[in-house]
């Protein structure tokens, strides 16, 4: 059920007022889709402006407001690089969401918090990891877990216990536009490629699904917001090699060599279940179809 704000319930038929935090790779897509759909984007905050969030909520009288937090600290676009700046990683990925959740709790305003799905390894015997499975990669389970993943996982716990929230997990986002955060771009530009099988999220579909979660008022909780199924890295490379402008000779890391010489922290390579999302009536395409279309329409 929707939360009741200080001035009454959130009504489905009234326009939702969106307060957005973060304008990076994911946040910029939220801005584009919200504005393209003519939705009421009241204000966009940078990660340093949370002190202004309560005032913005108050000015809108707490009525039909939703806060979306897609701010995150990812040093140089690489989770491994966060090990070189752990303080900023914790501030951006744990302290900041905690403050946002506190403001939302004080205001009785729901929060959609973008988190990471890079919390597991393997495919759980083919069924895919669900939102109810305890994370394998966290500081609760192993001391060498990377600061980025661990801080995002702890933030999930704080947010879920602090306010009414949808936690939307994303991993390895991609689309057809070249960008240093785009998983396809990373594969294309890596001198050597690490081959494994993963669940991925098309950036535009992820954002669309999140906005539908708000519009449909799906139950609060954690959701794997990912394309259906999984895909091997070498299959993505094969797709690129069918496009002359993207074709190249791909060289693959040996598993032991990669983990010994490249990886600073344990890697997440996993397949996740999206049944919980699908059960809300929100659909995302098969990941193979989404990747193929992105590569065919590469910009």
C-alpha positions as CSV (number, residue, x, y, z in Angstrom):
1,X,0.0,0.0,0.0
2,X,1.2,3.5,-0.7
3,X,2.5,5.6,2.2
4,X,0.4,8.3,3.8
5,X,2.1,11.6,3.7
6,X,1.6,14.3,6.3
7,X,-1.2,15.8,4.1
8,X,-2.9,12.5,3.1
9,X,-2.3,9.5,0.9
10,X,-0.5,9.4,-2.4
11,X,-3.2,9.2,-5.0
12,X,-2.7,7.1,-8.1
13,X,-4.5,9.5,-10.4
14,X,-2.6,12.6,-9.3
15,X,0.8,13.5,-10.9
16,X,3.7,12.2,-8.8
17,X,6.3,14.9,-7.9
18,X,9.7,13.4,-8.4
19,X,12.8,14.6,-6.5
20,X,15.9,13.0,-8.1
21,X,19.3,12.7,-6.6
22,X,22.2,11.9,-8.9
23,X,22.8,12.8,-12.6
24,X,25.4,10.2,-13.6
25,X,25.1,7.3,-16.0
26,X,21.8,6.0,-14.5
27,X,20.6,9.4,-13.2
28,X,20.8,11.1,-16.6
29,X,18.5,8.4,-18.1
30,X,16.0,9.0,-15.3
31,X,16.0,12.7,-16.2
32,X,15.6,12.0,-19.9
33,X,12.7,9.5,-19.5
34,X,10.9,11.6,-16.9
35,X,11.0,14.7,-19.0
36,X,10.2,12.9,-22.2
37,X,7.1,11.5,-20.6
38,X,6.0,14.9,-19.3
39,X,6.2,13.7,-15.7
40,X,6.6,16.2,-12.9
41,X,10.4,16.3,-12.2
42,X,10.3,18.9,-9.4
43,X,14.0,19.2,-8.7
44,X,17.3,17.4,-9.4
45,X,19.9,17.3,-6.7
46,X,23.6,16.5,-6.8
47,X,25.1,14.2,-4.2
48,X,26.2,17.2,-2.1
49,X,22.8,18.8,-1.8
50,X,20.9,16.4,0.4
51,X,20.6,19.2,3.0
52,X,18.2,20.9,0.6
53,X,16.1,17.8,0.1
54,X,13.9,18.2,3.2
55,X,13.1,21.8,2.2
56,X,12.1,20.7,-1.3
57,X,9.8,18.1,0.1
58,X,8.3,20.6,2.5
59,X,7.8,23.1,-0.3
60,X,5.7,20.5,-2.1
61,X,3.7,19.9,1.1
62,X,4.7,16.2,1.2
63,X,1.9,15.5,-1.3
64,X,2.5,12.9,-4.0
65,X,6.3,13.2,-3.6
66,X,8.7,10.4,-4.4
67,X,12.5,10.6,-3.9
68,X,14.7,8.7,-6.4
69,X,18.3,8.2,-5.3
70,X,20.6,7.1,-8.1
71,X,23.7,8.8,-6.7
72,X,26.7,6.5,-6.2
73,X,30.4,6.7,-5.9
74,X,32.3,4.6,-8.4
75,X,35.8,5.9,-8.8
76,X,36.7,6.2,-12.5
77,X,33.7,4.1,-13.4
78,X,35.4,1.0,-11.9
79,X,34.4,-0.7,-8.6
80,X,38.0,-2.0,-8.2
81,X,39.2,1.6,-8.2
82,X,37.1,2.4,-5.1
83,X,39.8,0.5,-3.1
84,X,42.0,3.5,-3.7
85,X,39.5,5.8,-2.0
86,X,37.6,3.9,0.6
87,X,36.5,7.0,2.5
88,X,34.7,8.6,-0.4
89,X,33.2,5.2,-1.3
90,X,31.7,4.9,2.2
91,X,30.4,8.5,2.2
92,X,28.8,8.2,-1.3
93,X,27.4,4.7,-1.0
94,X,26.5,4.3,2.6
95,X,26.4,7.6,4.5
96,X,24.6,9.5,1.7
97,X,21.7,6.9,1.3
98,X,21.4,6.7,5.1
99,X,20.8,10.5,5.2
100,X,18.4,10.4,2.3
101,X,16.4,7.6,4.0
102,X,16.3,9.5,7.2
103,X,14.9,12.6,5.4
104,X,12.3,10.4,3.7
105,X,11.3,8.8,7.0
106,X,11.0,12.2,8.7
107,X,8.8,13.4,5.8
108,X,6.9,10.1,5.3
109,X,7.8,10.2,1.6
110,X,8.7,6.9,-0.2
111,X,12.2,6.4,-1.7
112,X,13.3,4.5,-4.7
113,X,16.9,3.6,-4.1
114,X,19.2,2.3,-6.8
115,X,21.5,-0.4,-5.5
116,X,23.8,-3.1,-7.0
117,X,23.0,-6.7,-7.9
118,X,26.7,-7.7,-7.9
119,X,26.3,-9.6,-4.6
120,X,26.5,-13.2,-5.8
121,X,28.4,-15.7,-7.8
122,X,27.1,-18.5,-9.9
123,X,23.5,-19.2,-10.9
124,X,22.1,-21.1,-7.8
125,X,21.8,-24.4,-9.8
126,X,20.2,-22.7,-12.7
127,X,17.3,-21.0,-11.0
128,X,19.0,-17.7,-10.4
129,X,19.6,-15.9,-7.1
130,X,16.5,-14.2,-5.6
131,X,16.0,-11.1,-3.5
132,X,15.6,-13.4,-0.5
133,X,19.0,-15.0,-0.8
134,X,21.6,-13.6,1.6
135,X,24.3,-11.8,-0.3
136,X,27.5,-13.8,-0.7
137,X,29.6,-10.6,-1.2
138,X,29.4,-8.4,1.9
139,X,31.5,-7.5,4.9
140,X,29.3,-9.8,6.9
141,X,30.5,-12.8,4.9
142,X,34.1,-12.0,3.9
143,X,36.7,-9.5,5.0
144,X,38.1,-9.1,1.5
145,X,34.8,-8.0,-0.1
146,X,35.3,-4.8,-2.1
147,X,34.4,-1.5,-0.6
148,X,32.0,-0.6,-3.4
149,X,29.9,-3.8,-3.2
150,X,30.0,-3.9,0.6
151,X,29.0,-0.3,1.1
152,X,26.1,-0.7,-1.3
153,X,24.9,-3.9,0.4
154,X,25.0,-2.2,3.8
155,X,23.1,0.7,2.4
156,X,20.3,-1.7,1.4
157,X,19.9,-2.8,5.0
158,X,19.8,0.8,6.3
159,X,17.4,2.1,3.7
160,X,15.0,-0.9,4.0
161,X,14.9,-0.5,7.8
162,X,14.6,3.3,7.7
163,X,11.7,4.3,5.4
164,X,9.2,3.0,2.9
165,X,11.5,2.1,0.0
166,X,11.8,0.3,-3.3
167,X,15.4,-1.0,-3.6
168,X,16.1,-1.5,-7.3
169,X,19.2,-3.7,-8.0
170,X,21.1,-3.1,-11.2
171,X,24.3,-4.6,-12.6
172,X,26.5,-4.2,-15.6
173,X,24.2,-1.7,-17.3
174,X,24.4,-1.3,-21.1
175,X,22.7,0.2,-24.1
176,X,23.6,1.3,-27.7
177,X,25.4,4.5,-26.7
178,X,29.2,4.3,-26.2
179,X,30.1,5.4,-22.6
180,X,32.8,4.4,-20.2
181,X,30.1,2.9,-17.8
182,X,28.4,0.9,-20.6
183,X,29.3,-2.8,-20.2
184,X,29.5,-3.3,-24.0
185,X,31.9,-0.3,-24.2
186,X,34.0,-1.8,-21.5
187,X,34.2,-5.2,-23.3
188,X,35.0,-3.4,-26.6
189,X,37.9,-1.4,-25.0
190,X,39.5,-3.8,-22.7
191,X,42.9,-5.1,-24.0
192,X,41.9,-8.5,-22.7
193,X,38.4,-9.7,-21.8
194,X,37.3,-11.7,-18.8
195,X,34.9,-14.3,-20.0
196,X,32.0,-15.3,-17.7
197,X,28.2,-15.6,-17.7
198,X,26.1,-12.8,-16.2
199,X,22.7,-11.1,-15.8
200,X,22.7,-7.6,-17.2
201,X,20.4,-4.6,-17.3
202,X,19.6,-2.5,-20.3
203,X,19.9,1.1,-19.0
204,X,16.7,2.4,-20.5
205,X,14.7,-0.6,-19.6
206,X,16.0,-0.5,-16.0
207,X,14.9,3.1,-15.6
208,X,11.5,2.5,-17.3
209,X,10.9,-0.5,-14.9
210,X,11.8,1.7,-11.9
211,X,9.3,4.4,-13.0
212,X,6.7,1.7,-13.5
213,X,7.3,0.4,-10.0
214,X,6.5,3.9,-8.7
215,X,3.4,4.3,-10.9
216,X,2.0,0.9,-10.1
217,X,2.8,1.3,-6.4
218,X,4.2,-2.2,-6.3
219,X,4.9,-3.4,-2.7
220,X,7.9,-1.9,-1.1
221,X,11.0,-4.1,-1.0
222,X,14.0,-5.2,-2.9
223,X,13.8,-6.1,-6.6
224,X,16.3,-7.5,-9.2
225,X,15.6,-5.0,-12.0
226,X,17.4,-6.9,-14.8
227,X,16.8,-8.3,-18.2
228,X,15.6,-11.9,-18.3
229,X,18.2,-14.6,-18.5
230,X,22.0,-14.3,-18.7
231,X,24.7,-14.1,-21.4
232,X,28.3,-15.1,-21.8
233,X,30.9,-12.4,-22.5
234,X,32.2,-14.3,-25.5
235,X,28.7,-14.2,-27.0
236,X,28.7,-10.4,-26.8
237,X,32.1,-10.4,-28.5
238,X,30.8,-12.6,-31.2
239,X,27.9,-10.2,-31.8
240,X,30.3,-7.3,-32.1
241,X,32.4,-9.2,-34.6
242,X,29.4,-9.3,-36.9
243,X,29.4,-5.5,-37.0
244,X,32.4,-4.3,-39.1
245,X,32.8,-1.0,-37.1
246,X,33.0,-3.0,-33.8
247,X,34.9,-6.0,-35.0
248,X,38.3,-6.8,-33.4
249,X,40.3,-9.7,-32.2
250,X,39.3,-10.4,-28.6
251,X,41.9,-11.9,-26.3
252,X,40.6,-13.6,-23.1
253,X,42.1,-13.7,-19.7
254,X,43.0,-17.0,-18.1
255,X,40.9,-17.3,-15.0
256,X,43.8,-17.8,-12.6
257,X,45.8,-15.1,-14.2
258,X,42.9,-12.6,-14.0
259,X,42.2,-13.2,-10.4
260,X,45.9,-13.1,-9.5
261,X,47.1,-10.1,-11.6
262,X,44.1,-7.9,-12.2
263,X,41.3,-8.3,-9.7
264,X,41.7,-6.3,-6.5
265,X,38.6,-7.7,-4.9
266,X,36.4,-10.8,-5.4
267,X,34.4,-10.6,-8.6
268,X,30.7,-11.1,-9.0
269,X,29.6,-13.2,-11.9
270,X,26.1,-14.3,-11.5
271,X,22.6,-15.1,-12.8
272,X,19.7,-13.6,-10.9
273,X,16.0,-14.4,-10.9
274,X,13.6,-11.6,-12.0
275,X,10.4,-13.4,-11.1
276,X,9.6,-11.0,-8.4
277,X,9.7,-8.1,-10.8
278,X,7.7,-10.0,-13.5
279,X,5.0,-10.9,-10.9
280,X,4.3,-7.1,-10.6
281,X,3.4,-7.0,-14.3
282,X,6.6,-5.2,-15.2
283,X,8.5,-6.9,-18.1
284,X,12.0,-6.6,-19.3
285,X,13.3,-8.3,-22.5
286,X,15.5,-11.3,-22.8
287,X,19.1,-10.1,-22.2
288,X,20.3,-11.7,-25.5
289,X,17.7,-9.7,-27.5
290,X,18.5,-6.5,-25.7
291,X,22.3,-6.9,-26.2
292,X,21.8,-7.8,-29.9
293,X,19.7,-4.7,-30.6
294,X,22.1,-2.4,-28.7
295,X,25.0,-3.7,-30.8
296,X,23.1,-3.4,-34.1
297,X,22.2,0.2,-33.3
298,X,25.6,1.2,-31.8
299,X,26.3,4.9,-31.5
